[in-house]
Amino acid sequence: MSGTLYAGLGWLPKPPADFAAQCRAVEREEGDLGRRLQGLANHALGENQLNQLAKAMARARAAGRSLAPLTPFKLGIISNATSHFLVPTLIATAARHGIALDCVEAEYGQLLQEALAPDSAINRARPDAVLLAIDHRGLPLQQPATGDAEAARATVDAALEQLEAIRGGFRAHGNAVSILQTIARPPESLFGNLDAAIPGTLRNLIDGVNRGIVGKTAASDDLLLDVAALAETVGVANWQDPTLWNMAKLPFAAEFLPLYVEHVCRLVAALRGKSRRCLVMDLDNTLWSGVIGDDGLEGIVIAQGDATGEAHLEVQKTALALRDRGVVLAVSSNNDDAIARSPFQKHPEMLLREDHLAVFQANWRDKATNIVAIAEELSLGLESLVFLDDNPAERAIIRQTIPQVAVPELPSDPALYARTLLASGYFEAITFSSEDRKRAEFYQDNARRVALQKQVADLDAYLASLDMVMTVQPFDETGRARITQLINKSNQFNLTTRRYTEPEVAAAERDPDCLALQIRLADRFGDNGMICVIICRRDGSDWNVDTWLMSCRVLGRKVENAVVQELLALAPHHGITRVIGTYKPTERNGLVRDHYEKLGFRCIDRQEGGATVWELDVATAPRETLPMEIRRLGFEVEAAAD
Amino acid sequence: MEEGEVYQKLNGIFMDVFGDDSLELTPELTADDVDGWDSLTHIRLVVTTEKAFGMKFSAAEVGALKNVGELVQLIRSKQ
């Protein structure tokens, strides 16, 4: 699981099947080449794919194409190990971070010589930064010092002095920033468990050197690349590959190359000010388990002691910790505003409160429009935002419509949400000051609501791309329990809020004057299950819509339009000429007040208390084509084909 | 795995590693015959092959390979 998260760059979406072909085609395309390359790079690419992308970039450059709007950066690389293989993967990965990278490799075999000689390849090139890719074999750590504390100290000091000399040389000759790596320890131990306690063991020497590297880079404006932590995260036994070292002096196992270059590029991007600053969060099933509009305060789970609840609590803790280090928090949710705020105001187990949030957007408009409004309100570019949402369809539409926003992929298990968000590294920082700490307050966390301007997303194109399949079926025994459950728990998208027991649902199933339908929706992300229940009762040649409810998860997909089209298709077979819908207002279903009006029904009655009655004439109602395939199951009478 | 299947799978690997979908594998094919098949690409090829076939090669085994045909034999010997 976590093997794929780190080594496999699990927070990035998988590349398209024709990735190689897309790379080859890129140089012939018109338009912003840089943006296209960034889009291609923004996937979980393996070493081969990174090389394919790098080749495409090299060909484009050779043809004189500009890589705008990618920001140029020149990186020098020195290493005691083989480093040439890093170059194409660094270049491709840098595009992911909006950087057009140029790499300069050392000519001299000696690291110190490359740093000190004014005419070395790297010094002549005047890079913006130099990566000191030095591992434990590249420093004088082999002097025997086992058990000798003083000799051990001297060995560590000598190693640190060498690093100082190297980075001092680059600084003196071209004012280049050095990226210093901590050292990954080999898994081999001399004593076993005692290695940690005996001075001068390789483990302790490396520890000492790493402490020194961390201290010195912190006190300077050079950068720290914590390779020791990276290797620990994936396992030093996995990181260190003796076969590859012996074959070609390759410093670590091939499978971690994408991860390593990703971390180098994060630092380069941070140097160019590209670290992100705002986390926009979805609510339902992201910050808590459940849907607040349907489940209510009593129904959502954030509880300690509940496995899923704990997972979402961890997401909240992570958000708070990020806020504490200066990341601004915002919410974007499809929900009624007051209902969405209620857990923040009243739920005893919520860690996040309204005053932790700079902006709080809970409404029924699409999230892309909302996220654009959030960015504008905070005076941040879209490239400063990270969007966290459990729903793959929501993630996809944001990536498609506002690709500058970072949207980490999330696994299906919420227990890994927090880890995945942090692994994605979008908030990589190279400094931390008291100003950063206070940044959240600067945005005046008053959880404000922002007025929306124009619609952002091209929704029709997106809906078509979802490959939706709607399955319409009469009530049956298999679906009965689920139908009853939906009828009893649905509150928001519920026109009449009639509650029925299972026997009553069975009666509707058998009633020949009753059209009772259960509707499922699948899309290219998976099966959403049963998302709509509708019951129409015959009265002469009228159908009265007794019950119509839908899951809020599939709002904005035109499912309700498709349901109307189904009723129109089925009506003639039942001798129905008119469909009558009623809206009975409750505290929770304000969302559907205009439901029938939006579907082209005509209002025929307004009652005391806000109830409304609507009619649709079957013969004259317009027929629509909708962005989904409709399948009918279990009907005795074959309705007309679409 | 039949020899033909190994060649087919290996062909996909070569296309991935070299980014070239016109490559055709023959038993006599060597690094001299393919543009960009240098020592580092060779290692990438070996690593990708190991992962795809679920096996590991030693430095000696890799060092002894003279052409694609021998790679195929090595793979089959470990299946």
Interface residues (C-beta under 8 A of the other chain):
Chain A: A20 A21 C23 R24 E47 N48 Q49 N51 Q52 K55 T82 H84 F85 T243 L244 N246 M247 A248 L250 A254 E255
Chain B: M15 D16 V17 G19 D21 S39 L40 I43 R44 V47 T48 K51 K56 S58 A59 V62 G63
